Amino acid sequence: MAPYTNIPLSPAELSYLHTSLSQQPPLRPDGRSPTQFRPLIAETDILPSANGSARICFADGTEAIVGVKAEVEKSRLAHTVPSNGEAAGQGVLGLGKGSARDVGDEMDVEGDESGGKGRDAWLEVAIEIPGMRDDDALPVFLSAMLTEALLADGGLKDRLWINSRFHWRLYIDILLHSQALSYPLPLLSLTTHLALLSTRLPALVSEKDEDPLFNDDWEASTYLYPPTTTTQHQKPPVTLLVMSVGATILFDPSKQELAVADSVLAISAAQSSTGELRMVALRTIDPPSRLTAAGVPNVLNTTTGATGAQTLSAADVLAMREKDQGQSVWRPPRGGVPRALVAKMIKMVVERGGVGEEVMEGLANVET
C-alpha cells in the first residue's frame, strides 16, 4: 500500500491509473469525459434566517452548506465628494445615483488600488470542516483562496457600499457537512457561488449620506446579484480544480485521480458585464501524489528472490531509485508545470463555450 493515509492504492495500482489517465482519450475510473463534472444536487434558500444560502451534495455523498449574513457597519474613513459638488449618492440596492452598480464616476480617496468604493475588510469567510480546528492548515488555506477570488473580482465588495458613511459587512459561513472525500475547494466554491446569487438585501429608502433606512417589506428587497438586468450580467466567481497527467487535462478530479496527478491548478473565473469569462485568480495545489513513495525496484525486492539485495548500501539504493534502474512500478511526479500547459488549462476554462461557461450556465439554472 502506498504510504499516504488517504490513498489506499498500491504502487502497481497507481502506475496503472496513471497510464490509463495518460491515454487519449483518458480512461477515468468513473467513466467520465475529461471535462465532465460529477453529478450533484443543488438547492438555494435553505436557511430562512440568512440573507442567502445554498447547499450542494455530490454523488459521492460530500455535502457543503453556505450561509450569507449581512450587517450594516459604519465606515471608519470618509469618502470624497464627487467633482460636480453634490454629495455622494445612494449606495448599493438604493434608488439614487452613485450606488454600487454605478461605480466608476466617483473615486474614493481611501478606496483600494482598483479605484472602487469597496474594501477587502468588508468581506469575511469562515470554513468549518468536521474533525478540524478553525486554525488548521486546510480550512485556513481554503478560506484564503475563496476570499482571494471573491475580492479579486472587485464587483462584490463594491456592491457592499451604501454611502460615504455606511457599508454592508458580509459574513460567508461555510460548513463541509461530511468528510472530504476529495479536495473540497470546487464544492465550497460552487456552493458559495449559489449562496451569493440567492443573497438579498433590504431596499434602501434613505438618500445620500443619511443614516441608512430600509424598507421593512422583504418582498421589496433586491438581489445582491440581480438575476436579470438590462445593464449587467455579472456573477460571483467560481474556482475550478484542473489537473494534468502528462499532456491530458482533467476537470473535477476525484481522490484517486489526484493520487497520480502531475500538476493541479485552482483557476478562479468571473463573468463580466458583457458575459465573457476572465481569470481573476490562479493557484497551484501540491497534489497528494507527491507524498507517495516510489515503488520498490525488482532488484531490491527480496520477496521475489532477487539476489544481491542485501549487499547494496543505502547510497546504492538511492542512486538506483534516482536513475530509475530496476524498473520500479511507480514514481511520484516531480517538477513544475510547463507554461504552455498552464495556458491551455486557463483557455479551457475562460474561452467562449468552455468549461467555465458551462458551469456558470448550470448553476444559473438552479431554481431560487
PyMOL commands that set and color helices and strands:
alter all, ss='L'
color gray80, all
select helices_A, chain A and resi 11-22+100-102+120-122+137-153+155-159+185-197+218-220+255-258+288-291+298-300+302-304+314-322+339-350+355-364
alter helices_A, ss='H'
color red, helices_A
select strands_A, chain A and resi 40-44+52-58+63-74+123-128+166-176+200-201+222-223+235-245+248-251+263-271+277-285
alter strands_A, ss='S'
color yellow, strands_A
deselect
rebuild
show_as cartoon
